[in-house]
Amino acid sequence: MRVFVTGATGFIGSAVVRELLGAGHQVLGLARSLAAAQALVAAGAEAHTGSLDDLESLRTGAAAADGVIHLAYIHAFSHAPLATRLRVLLSGWPGGIATRFIAAIGEADRRAVAAIGDVLLGSDRPLVVTSGVGALAAGRLTSEDEAGDPHSVAAHRLPTEALAAALAAQGVRTAVVRLPPTVHGDGDTGFVPRLIDIARKKAVSAYVGDGHNRWSAVHRLDAVRLFRLALERGEAGARYHGVAEPGIPTKAIAEVIGRRLRVPVVSQSRPEAARHYGFLGPLFATDNPGSSALTQERLGWHPTQPGLLADLEQSARYFTS
Ligand SMILES: NC(=O)c1ccc[n+]([C@@H]2O[C@H](COP(=O)([O-])OP(=O)(O)OC[C@H]3O[C@@H](n4cnc5c(N)ncnc54)[C@H](OP(=O)(O)O)[C@@H]3O)[C@@H](O)[C@H]2O)c1
């Protein structure tokens, strides 16, 4: 299959490209810079020039492919396209800059998927989009069949999930892959490296309350296999959970970080954690376990890579500053 991959140069996307090429697919990767295009060609893929704010580039990329995996995402205000930043600054949306930014990137994601989906209408071609287990209800083990919770920490992902469901009813073989808050492995730039960085700078590794609240996790190499299987075999409108470990107590994460950095491990109240970790404080306080039992049954996906705590214990790369 010739697959258009957005976010093909990112932490997960670059591994998706290798996974697809290794399975005999051809890859057309979205590149928004010369360096990105060169990296894709060096990896054995073709580069397609464009960006999330250039919707026509997404349409032409999708039109040239037999299927699409959408992983591009704007993660930082400073990296956001000018149009998104202006929308955040000038909009009358409620909340501070951070709240408005999160809403704006959710909307940018939905618009990108709408542009891609438009081209695929009635084709039965696969479109795999990315969401998060964090978009589901907190405090209990959640399953693939559950709809998202508008009050969840990743509720900004829900408009894209809703659009994927609507596209499935219009002849697009959409699948939503919900990832856990931590996808770990070589080159990780996500939340765990930030927790480590803050613990190093402040010389203390903190968890919130009793630290029994849970985070789910998956190794990057397991996650990318799931993206390939969802592309190849996903059912229209399906939701899959890329979860290898359903619920790791956050205290255990803080403990391994403290041990590796040789800094004290302490409990903090929610307000203390918000000061200590910034925007990560409320996220690290969330209890968000997710099950992948249905995904494993429906796609025959079985994670085989080391778990998060083992990866942190064994890996030097997380702890080299
Ligand atoms: N990593 C995790 O732990 C984790 C956990 C849960 C969910 N996720 C989700 O998984 C997806 C992939 O994450 P990741 O960790 O691979 O992210 P990443 O390493 O930050 O990569 C983001 C990708 O998006 C591209 N991108 C950003 N802004 C763009 C724009 N305006 N136009 C076009 N491309 C743009 C980047 O291109 P450049 O290379 O040019 O910057 C890069 O290829 C995202 O939806 C993310 O939120 C990740």
PDBQT file of the ligand as one rigid body, heavy atoms in Angstrom, charges set to zero:
ROOT
HETATM    1  N1  LIG A 401       4.871  10.709  22.455  1.00  0.00    +0.000 N 
HETATM    2  C1  LIG A 401       3.919  10.445  23.341  1.00  0.00    +0.000 C 
HETATM    3  O1  LIG A 401       4.217  10.050  24.501  1.00  0.00    +0.000 OA
HETATM    4  C2  LIG A 401       2.455  10.584  22.963  1.00  0.00    +0.000 A 
HETATM    5  C3  LIG A 401       1.487  10.225  23.909  1.00  0.00    +0.000 A 
HETATM    6  C4  LIG A 401       0.135  10.358  23.584  1.00  0.00    +0.000 A 
HETATM    7  C5  LIG A 401      -0.223  10.843  22.333  1.00  0.00    +0.000 A 
HETATM    8  N2  LIG A 401       0.757  11.200  21.445  1.00  0.00    +0.000 N 
HETATM    9  C6  LIG A 401       0.315  11.698  20.132  1.00  0.00    +0.000 C 
HETATM   10  O2  LIG A 401       0.913  10.950  19.070  1.00  0.00    +0.000 OA
HETATM   11  C7  LIG A 401       1.096  11.810  17.932  1.00  0.00    +0.000 C 
HETATM   12  C8  LIG A 401       2.545  11.795  17.517  1.00  0.00    +0.000 C 
HETATM   13  O3  LIG A 401       3.311  12.224  18.638  1.00  0.00    +0.000 OA
HETATM   14  P1  LIG A 401       4.904  12.305  18.634  1.00  0.00    +0.000 P 
HETATM   15  O4  LIG A 401       5.344  11.985  20.011  1.00  0.00    +0.000 OA
HETATM   16  O5  LIG A 401       5.470  11.547  17.496  1.00  0.00    +0.000 OA
HETATM   17  O6  LIG A 401       5.086  13.871  18.389  1.00  0.00    +0.000 OA
HETATM   18  P2  LIG A 401       6.377  14.688  17.926  1.00  0.00    +0.000 P 
HETATM   19  O7  LIG A 401       7.623  13.884  18.092  1.00  0.00    +0.000 OA
HETATM   20  O8  LIG A 401       6.281  16.035  18.566  1.00  0.00    +0.000 OA
HETATM   21  O9  LIG A 401       6.141  14.853  16.351  1.00  0.00    +0.000 OA
HETATM   22  C9  LIG A 401       5.150  15.707  15.864  1.00  0.00    +0.000 C 
HETATM   23  C10 LIG A 401       5.128  15.615  14.355  1.00  0.00    +0.000 C 
HETATM   24  O10 LIG A 401       4.170  16.556  13.883  1.00  0.00    +0.000 OA
HETATM   25  C11 LIG A 401       4.793  17.395  12.920  1.00  0.00    +0.000 C 
HETATM   26  N3  LIG A 401       4.207  18.731  12.974  1.00  0.00    +0.000 N 
HETATM   27  C12 LIG A 401       4.103  19.571  14.028  1.00  0.00    +0.000 A 
HETATM   28  N4  LIG A 401       3.511  20.722  13.655  1.00  0.00    +0.000 NA
HETATM   29  C13 LIG A 401       3.250  20.584  12.327  1.00  0.00    +0.000 A 
HETATM   30  C14 LIG A 401       2.666  21.434  11.363  1.00  0.00    +0.000 A 
HETATM   31  N5  LIG A 401       2.232  22.668  11.666  1.00  0.00    +0.000 N 
HETATM   32  N6  LIG A 401       2.554  20.967  10.091  1.00  0.00    +0.000 NA
HETATM   33  C15 LIG A 401       2.999  19.740   9.758  1.00  0.00    +0.000 A 
HETATM   34  N7  LIG A 401       3.576  18.891  10.615  1.00  0.00    +0.000 NA
HETATM   35  C16 LIG A 401       3.694  19.324  11.889  1.00  0.00    +0.000 A 
HETATM   36  C17 LIG A 401       6.258  17.438  13.303  1.00  0.00    +0.000 C 
HETATM   37  O11 LIG A 401       7.018  17.847  12.198  1.00  0.00    +0.000 OA
HETATM   38  P3  LIG A 401       8.539  18.381  12.354  1.00  0.00    +0.000 P 
HETATM   39  O12 LIG A 401       9.413  17.146  12.422  1.00  0.00    +0.000 OA
HETATM   40  O13 LIG A 401       8.754  19.188  11.134  1.00  0.00    +0.000 OA
HETATM   41  O14 LIG A 401       8.587  19.185  13.628  1.00  0.00    +0.000 OA
HETATM   42  C18 LIG A 401       6.469  15.971  13.687  1.00  0.00    +0.000 C 
HETATM   43  O15 LIG A 401       6.646  15.198  12.530  1.00  0.00    +0.000 OA
HETATM   44  C19 LIG A 401       0.572  13.177  18.360  1.00  0.00    +0.000 C 
HETATM   45  O16 LIG A 401      -0.790  13.278  18.038  1.00  0.00    +0.000 OA
HETATM   46  C20 LIG A 401       0.754  13.126  19.858  1.00  0.00    +0.000 C 
HETATM   47  O17 LIG A 401      -0.018  14.073  20.566  1.00  0.00    +0.000 OA
HETATM   48  C21 LIG A 401       2.076  11.077  21.720  1.00  0.00    +0.000 A 
ENDROOT
TORSDOF 0
